[in-house]
C-alpha cells in the first residue's frame, strides 16, 4: 500500500470534521474566497469588535453597571485577536489550509457572542431606539 502524505491526511480530516461557521452557514475555506479571502473577512471582524466595545462603552457612560459587559467584551476581543493572529502566522508559514477551520470557527463564534452581548446590553438598558438601528447594522 502506498504511503500518503501526512499533511494531506490532516487536511482531509479537518475539511470533513471541522467545518467553519460563517454567516449562519457551514462552509469550507475554499468557498469563502479561499483561506486568504476568509482571513481578510476575519480581519474585518477584528476591527468591528473594537466598534462593539466602543458602543458598549458609550452605554457605560450613563449606566456604570454596564462595566461588567464592557470588560467581558474586551476579554472576548483579546481572544478574537489571538485567533486571528494565529491564522496570520499560519498564513506566513503556509499552514493556513490546516489552521483555518479551527481558528476561524472560534473567531466567528466569539464575534457572534460579542454582537449578542451588545444587543442584550442595549435591550437591558431600555435604549430601544438605538437597539433597532443596531440590529439593522449587525
N, C-alpha and C positions, 0 to 999 in steps of 0.2 A: 504494500500500500504506500503511495507517495505521501511524503510529509507535506503538510500545509503550512503556509506562513502563519506564525502565531499572531501577528498583527491583524491578518485577515480574519482569523477566527474571533478575535476580540471585537473587531469592528462589526462582524456579522451578529454576534451575541448582543452587543449594545444596540444595534439597529433594530433588533427584534424584541428586546426585553425592556429597553428604557426609552420609550417614545417621549418626545418633548411636547409639553402642553404649550399651546400658543393660540391666543385669541379664542379660547374655548374649543379648539380642535386639537386632534393629535396628529402631529406631523413629524417628519424626519428632517434633519438639517438640509438635505438637498431640496426639499420642497419650499423652503423659505429663502430662496435665492442663494443657496449654498451656505455653508457654515459662515463665510465672511459676511454675507447679507444678514444672516441671523445675528452675527456678532455686532454689526452696525446697529441693528434694532435693539439689541441689549444695551448698547451704549446710550441709546436714546432713553430707554427705561431708567438707566442710571442717572441721567440728567433730570428726568421727570420726577424721580424720587426726591430730589432736592427741592423741587417745587412743592411737592406734597408736604414736606417738612415746613416750608415757608407758610403754607396755608394753615397748618395746624398751629404754628407759632402765632399767626395772626389772631386766631381764636383765643390763644392763651393770653393775649394782651388784655382781654376783657373777662376771661374766666381762668383764674390762676389754677384751678383744679385740673385744667387740661394739661398741666405739666407732665403728668404721667404718660399721656398719649404722645406728646412731643418727644419725650425721651425714648419711648418704645419705638417710635418711627426712626429716630436717629440710630438706634441699635439695628433695626431692620435695614436701614440704608448702608450701614457699615458692612453688614452681611452680604447685601446685594453687590456692593462694590468689590467685596472679596471674591465672589463667584465670577464676576466679570473680569477681574484681574487674573484669575486662574485661566479663563478662556483666552485672554490676550497672551498670556505666557505660553499656553498650548499652541496658539497660532504661530508664535515666534519659533517654537521648536518643531512645528509640523505635525502636532498631535491633536489638532482641532477636531478632526472627524471622530476621534475616540472620546475626547473630553466633552464635546458639545452636548450630547444628550444628558449627561449627568449634571453639569453645572448650569446649563441654560434652563433646564426644568426648574431647578431650585430658585434661580434668579427670577423667573417669571412668577412663580408661586409667591415669593417674597413681595414682589411688586404688587401683585393682586391683593395680598393681605394688607399692604400699606394703603391701597386705594379704599378698601373696605373700612379700614380704621378711620381714615379721614372722613369718609361719608358718614360713618357712625358718630363721629365727634360732632360734625355739623348738625346731624339729626338730634343728638342728645342735647345740644345747646339751644335747640329751637330756632336755628337760623335757616328757616325753610326757603327763603328767597334765594340765598346763596347756594343752598343744597340742590335746588333744581338746576341751577346753572352748572354746578359742579358735576352733577350726574350726567348732564349732557356732554360735558367736556371729557369726562372719563369714559 
